[in-house]
């Protein structure tokens, strides 16, 4: 009886994660963001650098009168930087930090598509031991033969101290 309760609870957790995801690429890796977190997708534009910010903070943009910090997701993930191409874009996401909502831009190589991923096709993030933090991974979405790394964007950007950049 207890085993069934654990399986049901696990299925409910995965069912909570099912839904629509905006998929994008960084190099050869494919990622997904909950579509409800995405405000808009814009072409790459001039970014104003902000002094004394971490290397992964590209700077800020002026988006229709609102100043928005921009994070280089490649740098945040410790990947090699890439040249800006026609496909490079900024995904503007809304994140929650300490009860406040922030709009933040994330630079990605290119946006792919919006996918509807069923709960049964989402697995928990693999555990790599205590030295590797996978808390920012919502789950692994199985789509056909490929795997999309589904990101919890609040946790990815949670330690960026975005409020201090704009204050």
Steps between C-alpha positions, in 0.01 A plus 500: 500500500780746591680424170186596302477828693863580415445419130182711492680791667788475250257494205317804639831687529580427136144582395546843663794558262314408182403782269633729232870575482690741277804309377830659403859401435835588651755332276392141447296485822124549498314663788141582587335779701148499637306710247320683782837651605567640151389858436641539150779411261697782342788515255846563637549871560754743640570418867639764735772353724469558874832531687592261782244233414578128467632381161168334411313834529515652151348828620162664452267584213230761465188312395222747429608724789569219749862428595551122507814312605634250246673176597722299263370149568809344338727684748266419790530129414878518456483443124726654236379833366364502146485763229172686467317380188169587333341224709634627835215647700394615842217324680339736750384297800319596817659358812409513867765589756425557866134566422576757228459452125779595262520502124834370382642432156692181431720473191461169311648371174159447343140431593355175368129443568227476760445140606219347702677247724290243685580422865582138416774627264673701774752334730667638809841661454779245528709507817873539444600491865533771761752709303266570207200725557202408280238695702445737205385211279122456509525166322613322187242514220503205262391613154532231235861384508632819661515627857428864588639635827201676657622798703353654813590852388432646848778277638732549201487876549428491874854574611567773242405782740307673223340743739842644586582554132199726455515683834 
